[in-house]
């Protein structure tokens, strides 16, 4: 997932060696927030058991986490304008550390709401980090290779998503205790807090090329238009909302789903390790999708992937055992190209409105806070297996957007010309 990327430039021309070093440093941040975000899929079932929560209450983890994107993003942008990208990264890392540290007293007092507070603080730090890192990587080199750099950074982000659940499975569910308690999260999140502090210190001492914002020459033109007059963008924002929500929601239910007797009958430790396959498939799919897009139109590939996900969810909902497990895990493979493809289709042709359009799309990431709640309610009233109809509906809309919603404006113009 990306955030708004303002126009900018490197203030001085750095050497190739310095540029590579800066890129490596920045991609480590993509790994960090992917790693921590994926840990939620392990944290949810653990807190559900520790506090005897229903599914709706457990999904408040994602509500607080992704709600921070919507609330903090505008403030993060203003913060970066005042203190710069490198200092913004340091603030983001220290904020993540603070959020992780809150988990220790939360486990001591055994109050679920304190955990939710920690998650909101943690996610606020990740939001600041993304607002800092994405534009930095985008301008750290030539414009022609900007997309390539961001795709590579996103692949590293997917690697973090893949390894995060393994870390959580080992340290949160890997103990020998038969009674699940909130204290099991203290050590892993203290480790994360320590790593964030060390990383912040490193970013304090290293020297990175300085980025300065460049005034948009089309600013006057922007004021005469509105992003809401562009249907592909508006429909695309809803597609991003539903996609992020569906992807996050499916991942959030995997451990509990695989623990059910007729599905996997796995222990929570075993089931939590399986989550890595979901995110790992998405990482592999990014490379496959990038190759296929050389020969297939993005709209067709997006529609195909959405239809495949719908079919896989239907298979998982109507079968049992390994077929139900592996079909839902395979959803990750077809999720892979959706976010960047929807994002690209939505901002296509916006010209000077691209920055504002990107901001709208990034705020739509709040879907990750809302859709899991809906699936949680569905799971409480029916079952986890039956509740997957919620994300399935989201993918139906994405398929429509690929084939119709993304080019409504173009079709309207054609009709006007014919008239």
LINSULUR-V40836 format. One record per backbone hydrogen bond with DSSP energy under -1.0 kcal/mol. NH is the residue of the N-H (numbers start at 1). CO is the residue of the C=O. If there is no record, write none. Layout:
NH | CO
NH | CO
This chain:
9 | 212
11 | 210
19 | 15
20 | 16
21 | 17
22 | 18
23 | 19
24 | 20
25 | 21
26 | 22
27 | 23
28 | 24
29 | 26
30 | 26
31 | 27
32 | 28
33 | 29
34 | 30
35 | 31
36 | 32
37 | 33
38 | 34
40 | 37
41 | 38
42 | 39
43 | 39
44 | 40
46 | 42
47 | 43
48 | 44
49 | 45
50 | 46
51 | 47
53 | 48
58 | 54
59 | 55
60 | 57
61 | 58
63 | 59
64 | 60
65 | 61
66 | 62
67 | 63
70 | 66
71 | 67
72 | 68
73 | 69
76 | 72
77 | 73
78 | 74
79 | 75
80 | 76
81 | 77
82 | 78
83 | 79
84 | 80
88 | 84
89 | 85
90 | 86
91 | 87
92 | 88
93 | 89
94 | 90
95 | 91
96 | 92
97 | 93
98 | 94
99 | 95
100 | 96
101 | 97
102 | 98
103 | 100
104 | 101
106 | 102
107 | 103
108 | 104
109 | 105
110 | 106
111 | 106
115 | 111
116 | 112
117 | 113
118 | 114
119 | 115
120 | 116
121 | 117
122 | 118
123 | 119
124 | 120
125 | 121
126 | 122
127 | 123
128 | 124
129 | 125
130 | 126
131 | 127
132 | 128
133 | 129
134 | 130
136 | 132
137 | 133
138 | 134
139 | 135
141 | 139
146 | 143
149 | 145
150 | 146
151 | 147
152 | 148
153 | 149
154 | 150
155 | 151
156 | 152
157 | 153
158 | 154
159 | 155
160 | 156
161 | 157
162 | 158
163 | 159
164 | 160
167 | 163
168 | 164
169 | 165
170 | 166
171 | 167
172 | 168
173 | 168
184 | 181
185 | 182
186 | 183
189 | 185
190 | 186
191 | 187
192 | 188
193 | 189
194 | 190
195 | 191
196 | 192
197 | 193
198 | 194
199 | 195
200 | 196
201 | 197
202 | 198
203 | 199
204 | 200
205 | 201
206 | 202
212 | 9
219 | 216
222 | 218
223 | 219
224 | 221
225 | 222
229 | 226
230 | 227
233 | 230
234 | 230
235 | 231
236 | 232
237 | 233
238 | 234
239 | 235
240 | 236
241 | 237
242 | 238
243 | 239
244 | 240
245 | 241
246 | 242
247 | 243
248 | 244
249 | 245
250 | 246
251 | 247
252 | 248
253 | 249
257 | 253
258 | 254
259 | 255
263 | 260
264 | 260
265 | 260
266 | 258
271 | 267
272 | 268
273 | 269
277 | 274
279 | 275
280 | 276
281 | 277
282 | 278
283 | 279
284 | 280
285 | 281
286 | 282
288 | 284
289 | 285
290 | 286
291 | 287
292 | 288
293 | 289
294 | 291
295 | 292
296 | 292
301 | 297
302 | 298
303 | 299
304 | 300
305 | 301
306 | 302
307 | 303
308 | 304
309 | 305
310 | 306
311 | 307
312 | 308
313 | 309
314 | 310
315 | 311
316 | 312
317 | 313
318 | 314
321 | 262
324 | 320
325 | 321
326 | 322
327 | 323
328 | 324
329 | 325
330 | 326
332 | 329
334 | 330
335 | 331
338 | 335
341 | 337
342 | 338
343 | 339
344 | 340
345 | 341
346 | 342
347 | 343
350 | 347
353 | 350
354 | 351
357 | 353
358 | 354
359 | 355
360 | 356
361 | 357
362 | 358
363 | 359
364 | 360
365 | 362
366 | 363
367 | 364
368 | 365
369 | 366
370 | 366
371 | 367
374 | 370
375 | 371
376 | 372
377 | 373
378 | 374
379 | 375
380 | 376
381 | 377
382 | 378
387 | 383
389 | 386
390 | 387
392 | 388
393 | 389
394 | 390
395 | 391
396 | 392
397 | 393
398 | 394
399 | 395
400 | 396
401 | 397
402 | 398
403 | 399
404 | 400
405 | 400
406 | 401
407 | 404
411 | 407
412 | 408
413 | 409
414 | 410
415 | 411
416 | 412
417 | 413
418 | 414
419 | 415
